[in-house]
């Protein structure tokens, strides 16, 4: 039998509730004020850093004379889109474009703006995607995540240098950020769609689909896969009658690539050439530079086998990750993709944008556990800007020791960063990760 509170007791309870509300109200107001200040601060830092980064990207002479032109790919985009729009050329049958279909709409946007030059417009477009990536990280922070994710993005994108805005890899990085943001919101179909967008632009995010699949809730997996496959199929529809040409232009083209001189395998050959006078030639190939030697084919096979082994191993780790643990998934995706880049036989500096996106998302979801891996990434990114465009010709053709040391350090740290990322995944026991951890 329960008793009804007396009038005095009711009054006391009401006063307690009022006092509790009064105590909580300043905390809520303080948190809202803090959030507004962080958003405003992020926007200010973004405007200042991106103004400088955009200027450097649009003025390749900033790095000084006799440096590699970091805007070279933009001229290629300009030529492709001009031929497609004004000459009616087919992307895969006539031009042999090596990018998947999802890249073409991105490349065509500046072709239809024409306010200034194609290069400037392309750089501004990539800055817009940069802002979109920051927005995704701010959303995570405002919904209980950490602001370290936004800070990581704000710092590392300009630290990478000119390639941040003169390649369309920014689109892939932003797609990865938003894929994790949507996964954290429990929208796994949207996560699949965003991974598919990234894959339609640059293929690589396909490698992450198995990892996300095993962490997605069981009831969501079918929808995740169907959406991923559906969006990729949708990008192929305009080229349905040109699939053989598309295959030759994209898949076969990249499968036929050799050992890029900038990869860890190419760097090893350059070291052997310098220290032991091992015969190695640096030749132009696939719009890059390959290190050609008697063991290059063997090294490419070893690289492929190690990448497959790494992907299988990280997929196994995903299967051991608690369902819906997006924080731990973000750490695993970061470690996996970083390791694949480091072990690959092709390694261009813009690839680091992909892992900057994943690293920033992981810092937004689990900063304390991700911090060691992102610290390694920050050093790697700084070395990458020194390697390209600052010392690119020095390392390839002038055989300067300092430039070669920088290249080797960047490549080794990339592999190390991936391994540290996987160690961070292991260190984070299932269920112990929280958005603010």
Secondary structure by P-SEA (a helix, b strand, c coil): ccccccaaaaaaaaaaaaaaaaaaaaaaaaaaaaaaaaaaaaaaaaaaaaaaaaaaaaccccccccccccaaaaaaaaaaaaaacccccccccccccccccccccccccccccccccaaaaaaaaaaaaaaaaaaaaaaaaaacccaaaaaaaaccccccccccccccaaaaaaaaaaaaaaaaacaaaaaaaaaaaaaaaccccccaaaaaaaaccccaaaaaaaaaaaaaaaaaccccccaaaaaaacaaaaaacccccccaaaaaaaaaaaacccbbbbbbccccccccccaaaaaaaaaaaaaaaaaaaaaaaaaaccccaaaaaaaaaaaaaaaaaaaccccccccaaaaaaaaaaaaacccccaaaaaaaaaaaaaaaaaaaccccccccccccaaaaaaaaaaaaaaaaaaaaaaaaaaacccccccccc
